[in-house]
Amino acid sequence: MPTRELPASPSTLGDLLVRVIGPPTGPSALLRPGCCVVVGSSRDADLRVEEPTVSGRHVRLEHKRGFVLAADLGSKNGTTLFGQRVALAEVRPGVRLGVGAAAVEVLDRRADPSARSELLRGLAGRSPPMVSLADRVQRIARLVEPALIRGESGTGKELVARALHDLGPRNKGPFVAINAASLSRELAESELFGHRRGAFTGAVSDRRGAFREADGGTLFIDEVAQLGLEVQGKLLRVVEERKVRPLGGDGPVGVDVRLVAATCEPLEEQVVDRRFRADLFQRIAVCVVRVPPLRDRLDDLPLLAPRLLCGLGLPPTTLLPGALAALGRGLYRDGNVRELRSVLLAAAIDAGAGTPIAEEHVLCALSERGVLTEATSPARARAMLASCGGNRSAAARRLGLPRSTFRDLLERARQADPVEPPIDSERPDHRDALYL
């Protein structure tokens, strides 16, 4: 195993905190200058990690005043740094070490760990895609031009819009959010631009409209692609003239609003199909912000998953390291963070009130919700069954899946393609009972 060295800080380090990645209240140990912390699964470890892949005495962290020396103690599953297995490594505060399937990080004790979880308020994560997102938001927040936020469903586009508002010069003004997908074609114009009493049947009182409500602040229109062409034309006029014309009103009313729109649709294709106005697209796409999907920032799971878990309204619980690793195997192609929240809720319910969530709970939740992973694709299950000579129990173990989940995957594979490898019923496995 190679020795991996990092440049040591030229200044002397003070007290450090060694923390297991996971819930904010997860186990941690103080590491003082000149002292050591042994990480492992045994009871006599200074920092105990209850994870089957962690050896009893896995890795020793020694505070060398200018850096921390991490020495693997002959662990079975190894210690990794940046994905590479190491025997000896110099690390600094902020660096994470893989310890079997778990992970620990070294923190400056003076730093507030909770403050490190966010680059943008409300968006947990410090992965490279989130660093790029935060940099983009901070650079365009102070502009007055419209902004277009693009990203898949469930990635947090409204939170990005709020960050643009909070970091900009209009942060003292109102932030008004409206979802175009929830507006009927008949009411969209009234909701956006307002109306006078009697302007149409049912207009029993005046309505200011979203633009006037957001005067001096930011108007966020989510799912902007859902607006009808007629409303799109009037929206373009408001953006260019900075005036609204309420239905039934006597004349235009000036507004000072920054428009932020969002969509998960390919607007360029809709422009070609004449379902979205090209001139409006060019006007709102002046400042484009792309929000990364969850599958591109899985490194944020140790920060994101515990936060979502705390907001489920269930009895307090924790994620075991194996469960966190299982969450990282999800592809999350449909709902992203929203989908992750649903998986966590299902896993917490399966685990039971107050019981730590384990790997099998997460794998079951992923399977039940149809969230595919490399290990839980039907094709992978069928291939593994063939490589194990048709022995379902052995194949399920090699994929790290409960036998019931593996059986469901085989059924999905059979429905997609009736040709299935024969099951070797003549080779009973003495460990079958573990998966029944």
N, C-alpha and C positions, 0 to 999 in steps of 0.2 A: 504494500500500500504506500502511495506517495505521501510525502510531507508537504502540506500546503501552507505557505506563509503569506501573510498580509502585512502591509506596512504598518508598523506600530505607531501609535500616537506619540508625538514628541513630548507631550506633557504627561505628568504623572496622573494616573487615574485614581479617583477616590473610591468610596464604597460602591459596589455594583450589585445588581439584582439579577439572579438567574431564575428564569421563569419558564414553566412548561407552557407551550403554546396551547391555547384553548380558552376557556372562560376567563374573564377579567379577574375572577376570584380564584383562579387555578393555583396550584402549589408553586411556591417560589422559595428561594433561599438567598440569604445575604452573603455576599462574597467580599470580604475586606482585603485590603492590600497585604500581600504576604501569606494569605490563607488559601485553602483549597475547599472545593465542593465536589463531592462524588455524586454523580447522577446514576440512578439504577432503580431496579424494581424490588430490591431486598429491603427489609425493614431497617437495616443499619445504614442505608444510603442517606446522605445528607439531603438530597432532593429525590424523593421517591416518585417514580412514574409507574402507575399501575397499567401496564401494557405488556401483553405476552411476548412481543418481539424485543423488549428491552431486557438486557441481561441484569443479573443481580447487582453487579458493580460494572456499569457500562462505560462511563467516561469520567475522567477527572479534570476539573477546571481549576487552574492555579493562577491566582492574581499576581502578576509579575510587575505591578505598579505602572508600567507603560503599556501593557497588553495582557491578555489572558491566554495562557497556554492550555490548549485542550489536548488531552492524551487519552486515546482509546485504551481501555483496560482489557483487551483481548475479547471483546464482546462477540457474540455469535453473529449478529446481524449488522455490525459495523456502525461507525460514526461517519456522517457525510457532511461536507461543506460545499455549498453551491452544486449539489448533486453528485459530487465526487467523494468516494470513500477515502478517508484519511486516517493515518495512525497518530500524527502529531500536527497541530496547526496553531498558528498565532491568530487570535481573533480580537476584535474591538467591539465596543458597545454598539448595539444595533444589528449585530450579526446573528444569524440563526444556524443551529447545528441540528442535523438529522440524527436522531437516536433511535435506531430501529425504525418502526413506523411512526414514532412520535417525533417531536421537535422541541428544542429549548432555545431561548434567546437570552443574550446578555444585554442588560440595560444599565444605563447610568441611573443610579438611585435618585439623583436629583431631578431627573426628567419625569414628567407625569405620564405614565404609560397610556392613560386614557386619551391624552392630547395627541399621542402619536397615531391614534387609530384613524384620524380623519385629516384629509387634505382640504376637503370641501365639507361644510357643515351638513350633516345628515347622511353623507356618503362614506361609509366605512371602507377603508382600504388604502394601502400605500404601495401597491404593485406598480411596475413601470407604466402600464396603461393608465392607471389612475393618476400618476404623476404627470403624464402628458395631458390628461384631461384637465387637471387642476391648472396647469400652466396655460392652457388654451383659454380657460374660463377667466383667469385673472387678467390675461392680456386684452380680452375684448369686453370685459365687464364695464369699463369706463366709457365705452363708445355709446353713441346715440342711435346708430343704425340698427335696423331689425336684425334678429338672430334666428337661425334655424337649427334646432337640435334634432339630430338624427340618431336612431338607435332602435334596437329590437324592443318588443313589448316586455315590460318588466325590468328594464335596466335602470330606471330612476331618472327619466327625462325631466319630470317636474322638479325634482330635487336640484338638478342642474340649473333649471330656470330660476329657482329661488336663489341659488348661489350667484347667478349673474346679477340678480336684483340686489342681493345683500352686499356684494362687492362693488357695486356701481354708485354713481352720484345720486341716484334716485331712491336710495335705501330708506330714506325717511318717508317716502310716499307709499301708497298702497301697492300691494301685489295681488292682482286679481287673476284667478285661474278659471278657465272655461274649457269644457271638453266638447269639441265640435261633433264627435260621434253621438253624443246624447241629445243633440238639437235636431228637431224636425226641420224640414226645409221651410215650413211655414213660419216657424218661430225664430229661426237663426238670425234673421235681420233684426228683429226686435231685441233679441238677447244681446247682440253685439252693439247695435247703434241706438237702441231705445225707441220709444214711441210716445205719442201724445194720446191722451184719453180720447176714445172714440175713433181712433185711426183705423180700426178694423173691429169686426165682431169679437167681443170678449175683452176688448181693451177698456176696462172700466176705470183705469187710473193711469197716470203718467208713469213711464219707466225710463230711468236714466240710461240704461244699457252699460255693457261691460267697459266700453272705451271711456265713458265719462266717469264711471266708478274708479277707473285706474288712472285718472288724470293726475299728473305729477309723479307717477310711478311706472309700474310694469304691467302689461297685459300679456298673459300666457295663454295661447290657444293650442291646446293639445289636439292631436289627430286632425290637423288642419286640412289634410287631404280629403276629409269627409264633407267639407263645405261644398255646396252646390255652385255651379258656374256663375249664376247671377249674383250670389253673395260674394263670390271671389272678386267679381268686378267692382263691387262697392267697397270691399275691403281694400283693394288696390288704391282706390281714390282716397280713402281715409289715410292710408299710409303716406301717400304723396302730398296731399293737401293739408294733413293734420287737422282735418275738420270732419265732424260727423253730421249726418242729416237724419234726425229722428223721423220715424214714420209719422206722417200727419203734422210735422213741425213747420214752423214758419220759415226757417232758413237754417244754414249750417251753424254749428257750434264748435269753436276751437277747442282742441284737446292737446295736451302735452304728455304723450305716452310713448314708452319704448315697447315695441311689439316683439315678443319672443314666441315663435311657433315651434311645434314639434310634430314629428311623424315617424312611423315605422314603415311607411310605404315608399316604393321607388318612384319619387315624384317625376324623375326624368322620363320614365315610361308613361306615366299618366299625362305628361305634357305631349308626348308623341301621339297618344291615343285621344288627345283633346278632352281629357277628363279633368285637367288642371291647367289653368291659364299660364302660358309661358311668361307673360309680363309680370304676373304676380310671383311666380317662382324666382325670376331674376331679382325681384325687389326684396323678397324676404330671405334669400340665400346669400346675403352680403357677408354675414359672419356665420360660418357653419361650425357647429360643435358636434363631434361624433362621440357617442357614449359607448364604451366597449361592452360587449356581451360578457356574461359571467364566466363562460368557458375560457375566455381570454385572460381572466384575472383570478384564477383559482388560488393563487398565492394569498389572496385576501380572505379566504375562508376562515382562518383562525381568528380574524377580527370580526368578520361579518356574521358568521353562524351564531356565535354566542349572543350577539346583539339581537338578532332575529329571535333567538330562543327566549330571551328575556321578555320580548314583547308579545309572546303568544297568549299570555293570560293564564298559563298553567302553573301548577306548583313548581317552585324553583328546582332545576335539575342541571346537570352538566353533561358535556360531551366527552366520552372517553377518546383517547388518541386514535384508536382504531376506527371509531365512528367518524372522526374528522377526516381521516384518510379515505374512508369509503365515500364521504361526500365529495371529495376531490375527484372521484372517478366518474361522476355524473357529467353528461354532455350538455344538459340544460339548453336545449335548442328552442323551446317553446315559450317559457315564461321567465327565464333568467332568475333574478332575485325573488320575484313573486313565486316562481316554481320552487326555489330552494326553501322558501318559508313554508310552503305546503308540505314538502318532504320532511322538514324538521318537525312540523306539527304531527304528521302521521307517525314518525319515529318516536316522538315523545309519548304519544298515546299508546303505541305498542309497548314501549318500555314500562309504562305504569307511572302513577303519580310519585314524583320525587326520586324515581330510580334513574341512575345515570344511563344515558343513551349509549348503547354499544354498537359495534359494527353490524351485527345481524339485524338490528332494528332499522338502521339506515338502508341496508341492502334490500330489506323487505319493502320499505317505503318507496325506494327508487323503482323497484319492480312493479309494485302495485299501481304506481302513477304512470308507468310506461316511460320513465326516464332511463334512456339507454346509457350504458357504460361500455367500455371495451370488453369488460368481463361479462356483461349482462346482455350482449346482443345475441339474438337467436342463432345466428350463423356461428358465432364463437362457441356457443353451448353445444351445437351439433358437432362441430369439429373436435371439441374436447372429448365428447362422448366417443367419437370414432377412435381418437388416439388412445383412449382408455379401454379399448376393446369392448365397448358397449356397457361398461360398468358405471351406472349412474352415480353411485355414491362416491367412487373415486374421482369421477369427472367433476362433481359438485365441490369436493374438497379442494381440488386443484385450482378451481376458480374462486374459492373462498365464499361459496354461496350455500344457503340452506337448501336441502334437497327439494323442498316444496317449490322454492323459487326456480331452481334448475329445471324441475319438471314442467313448470309453466312456460319457461323459455323453449323447451323442446316442443311443446304443443304449438307455440307460435311459429316455430320453424316448420313444423309439419303442415300447418295451415298454409304457409307461404309456398312450401314445396313438399309434396307428399312423400318424396323419397327420403327415408330416414335410416341411418345405420342401425343394424339389428342390436337389440339389447342382449347382453351375455347373461342370461338367467342361470347358467350353469356355474357361474363363478361367484358364489355368495361372498360378501365382504363382511368381516366380523365387526366393522365399525358402522354398519348401516344404521344401527339404532340411534347413533348420534344425529342422524339427519331425518329421522321419522317425524 
